[in-house]
Amino acid sequence: MSKETAVYTHGHHESVLRSHTWRTAANSAAYLLGSLKPHMTILDIGCGPGTITADLAQLVPDGRVTGVDQAPGILDQAQATAAERGVTNVEFAVADVHALDYPDDSFDVVHAHQVLQHVGDPVRALREMYRVTRPGGIVAARDGDYSGMVWYPRTPGMDDWLDLYLRVARANGGEPDAGRRLKSWALQAGFTDIASSSSNWCFATAEERAWWSGLWADRTLASAYAERATEGGHATEDQLRAVSEAWREWGQQEDAWFSCLHGEILCRKPV
């Protein structure tokens, strides 16, 4: 079975985890929540620091959630997140979505948030998610779509940020415009019962602007993304500093507004 070939663009620098730990089931998986039942077993792919995973576990008190990630180090933080909340019906393990170490028909729900944009073979990943889902169960995926993100005002340098990010992510083997492709990938994977939707994050208040612009300004200079941008020849350190400053300048504008588009799919496995 194929293994992961893409390189995760962001890494787990503090500026990255600042956004990952903000994520909840409510703000990142609302399209799935109406399908959950208390007894369900859930596999959460690419769980990261475990905030969504712990939320899902609390929503299935008679079931169990397994959070998996390819990066072993982040699972310690996921364990700590669950322990701090007193969530006991959850466990964590290292896994590659292209080759999951679980038998066929193991879970009622297999969920992935912001994962398929970063993997080398998203169609293969969806097939593997489908394999471990029980008949009648659900494969759920939500991914951002960077070219579908919009902001105001058009501060100089922000377009440079988007162009740079698209180039770095694709050079790493991913597809940053994944949201618009989810339905297509699901069809290629052989799914027949697909419900497609979209939703967005919006950052517009002074606090939201400061948080969103600050984490991207820091990420542009200090994360694995910054290293891959320079080492891959996509940008110089001076260019990264200019992009980082563009984020800070945008965040200081009173009328600044940013919307992140996400595509979503709920795929039911036939009984």
C-alpha positions in Angstrom: 0.0 0.0 0.0 1.3 3.5 -0.8 2.8 5.7 1.9 2.8 9.4 2.4 5.0 11.2 -0.1 4.1 14.9 0.7 5.9 17.1 3.2 3.7 18.8 5.8 4.1 22.5 4.9 3.4 24.1 8.3 5.1 22.0 10.9 4.2 22.5 14.6 5.8 25.8 15.5 4.0 27.8 18.2 2.6 30.1 15.6 1.0 27.1 13.8 -0.3 25.6 17.1 -1.8 29.0 17.9 -4.4 28.4 15.2 -4.6 24.6 15.6 -5.5 24.8 19.3 -8.2 27.4 18.5 -10.1 24.8 16.4 -13.2 23.2 17.9 -15.8 20.8 16.6 -18.2 23.7 16.5 -16.0 26.0 14.3 -14.4 23.3 12.2 -16.8 20.3 12.0 -20.3 21.7 12.2 -21.3 20.0 9.0 -20.7 16.6 10.7 -22.2 17.2 14.2 -25.8 16.5 13.2 -24.9 13.0 12.1 -23.2 12.0 15.4 -24.9 9.6 17.9 -23.8 9.0 21.5 -22.6 5.4 20.9 -20.4 6.0 17.8 -16.8 5.1 17.3 -14.8 7.8 15.5 -11.4 7.9 13.8 -10.0 11.5 13.7 -7.3 11.7 11.0 -4.5 14.3 11.5 -5.7 15.1 15.0 -2.8 17.5 15.8 -3.1 18.9 19.3 -6.4 17.2 19.8 -8.9 20.0 20.4 -11.4 18.8 17.8 -10.7 15.2 18.9 -11.6 15.9 22.5 -14.7 17.7 21.4 -15.8 14.8 19.3 -15.2 12.4 22.2 -17.5 14.5 24.5 -20.2 14.3 21.8 -20.1 10.5 21.8 -20.1 9.7 25.5 -21.0 6.1 25.0 -18.6 5.6 22.1 -14.9 6.1 21.6 -12.6 8.3 19.5 -9.2 7.5 18.2 -7.1 10.4 17.2 -4.1 9.7 14.8 -1.4 11.9 13.4 1.7 11.2 11.4 3.8 13.4 13.7 4.5 11.5 16.9 5.5 14.6 18.9 2.2 16.4 18.6 0.4 13.4 20.2 1.8 14.3 23.6 -0.1 17.6 23.4 -3.2 15.8 22.2 -3.0 13.5 25.3 -2.6 16.6 27.5 -5.6 18.3 25.9 -7.9 15.3 26.6 -6.5 14.9 30.2 -7.1 18.6 31.0 -10.7 18.2 29.9 -11.2 15.0 31.8 -12.0 13.2 28.5 -11.4 9.4 29.0 -13.1 7.8 25.9 -10.2 8.8 23.6 -6.9 7.4 22.6 -4.1 8.5 20.3 -1.7 6.8 17.9 0.7 7.4 15.0 -0.7 6.7 11.6 -0.4 7.4 7.9 -3.8 8.0 6.2 -2.5 6.2 3.1 -2.0 3.0 5.1 -4.1 2.9 8.2 -3.3 0.1 10.7 -7.0 -0.8 11.3 -9.2 -3.6 10.0 -11.9 -3.1 7.4 -15.2 -1.7 8.8 -13.7 -0.5 12.1 -15.3 2.9 12.7 -18.7 4.5 12.4 -17.2 7.9 11.4 -13.8 8.6 9.9 -13.1 12.4 10.0 -10.3 14.5 8.6 -10.0 18.3 9.1 -7.4 20.2 7.0 -5.6 17.0 6.1 -6.2 16.1 2.4 -4.7 19.4 1.2 -1.4 18.2 2.7 -1.2 14.6 1.5 0.5 13.1 -1.5 -2.4 11.1 -2.8 -5.8 12.4 -1.5 -7.8 9.9 -3.5 -5.8 7.0 -2.0 -6.3 8.5 1.4 -10.1 8.7 0.9 -10.2 5.1 -0.2 -8.3 4.1 2.9 -10.7 6.1 5.1 -13.6 4.4 3.3 -12.1 1.0 3.9 -12.0 1.4 7.7 -15.5 2.8 7.8 -18.4 0.5 8.7 -21.3 -0.1 6.3 -23.7 2.7 6.9 -21.0 4.9 8.4 -19.6 8.2 7.3 -16.4 9.6 5.8 -16.2 13.3 6.6 -13.6 15.8 5.3 -13.2 19.5 5.5 -10.4 21.4 3.8 -9.4 25.0 3.2 -9.2 26.5 -0.3 -6.4 29.1 -0.4 -7.3 30.7 -3.8 -10.8 31.0 -2.4 -9.7 33.1 0.5 -10.6 36.8 0.3 -9.6 39.8 2.3 -9.9 43.6 2.4 -8.2 46.0 2.1 -5.7 44.9 -0.6 -2.7 45.8 1.4 0.5 45.6 -0.7 2.3 42.3 0.0 -0.7 40.1 0.8 -1.0 38.9 -2.8 2.7 38.0 -2.5 1.8 35.9 0.6 -0.8 33.9 -1.3 1.3 33.4 -4.3 4.2 32.2 -2.2 2.1 29.9 -0.1 0.6 28.2 -3.1 4.0 27.6 -4.6 5.5 26.2 -1.4 2.6 24.0 -0.6 2.6 22.5 -4.1 6.3 22.0 -4.1 5.8 20.0 -0.9 3.4 17.7 -2.7 0.1 19.1 -1.4 -2.8 20.9 -3.0 -3.7 24.1 -1.2 -6.9 24.6 -3.2 -8.2 21.3 -1.8 -11.7 22.5 -0.7 -13.0 22.8 -4.3 -11.6 19.4 -5.1 -13.1 17.3 -2.3 -16.1 16.2 -4.2 -14.0 15.3 -7.3 -11.6 13.3 -5.2 -14.4 11.5 -3.5 -15.9 10.5 -6.9 -12.5 9.3 -8.0 -12.2 7.3 -4.9 -15.4 5.5 -5.8 -17.9 7.1 -3.4 -21.5 7.3 -4.6 -23.4 8.9 -1.7 -21.7 12.3 -1.3 -23.1 15.4 0.3 -21.1 18.5 -0.5 -21.1 21.8 1.4 -18.9 24.8 2.3 -18.4 27.1 5.2 -16.0 29.7 6.3 -14.0 31.3 9.0 -14.2 35.1 9.2 -11.8 37.4 11.1 -13.1 41.0 11.3 -13.0 42.3 14.9 -9.9 44.0 16.3 -9.1 41.0 18.4 -9.6 38.5 15.5 -7.5 40.6 13.1 -4.7 40.9 15.6 -4.7 37.2 16.3 -5.0 36.0 12.6 -2.5 38.5 11.2 -0.1 37.9 14.1 0.1 34.2 13.7 0.6 34.4 10.0 3.3 37.1 10.4 5.1 34.9 12.9 4.6 31.7 10.8 6.1 33.4 7.8 9.3 34.0 9.6 9.7 31.2 12.2 7.9 28.0 11.2 8.7 25.0 9.0 6.9 26.8 6.3 9.5 29.6 6.4 12.3 27.1 6.2 10.8 25.3 3.2 10.2 28.6 1.5 13.8 29.6 1.7 15.4 26.1 1.3 13.2 25.4 -1.7 14.3 28.7 -3.4 10.8 30.1 -3.3 11.6 33.2 -1.3 14.6 35.0 0.3 14.6 36.0 3.9 14.1 39.6 2.9 11.0 38.6 0.9 9.7 36.6 3.9 10.2 39.7 6.1 8.2 41.8 3.7 5.3 39.3 3.6 5.4 39.1 7.4 5.2 42.9 7.6 2.4 43.0 5.1 0.4 40.7 7.4 1.0 43.1 10.4 0.1 46.1 8.3 -3.2 44.5 7.2 -4.1 43.5 10.7 -3.8 47.1 11.9 -6.4 48.4 9.4 -9.7 49.2 11.2 -11.7 48.0 8.2 -9.7 44.8 7.7 -11.7 41.6 7.0 -10.6 38.1 6.1 -12.7 35.1 5.0 -11.3 31.5 4.7 -13.4 29.3 2.4 -13.6 25.6 3.2 -15.1 22.7 1.2 -16.8 19.8 3.0 -17.9 16.3 2.1 -20.0 13.7 4.0 -19.8 10.4 2.3 -22.0 7.5 3.4 -20.8 4.0 3.0 -23.5 1.7 1.6 -24.9 -0.9 4.0 
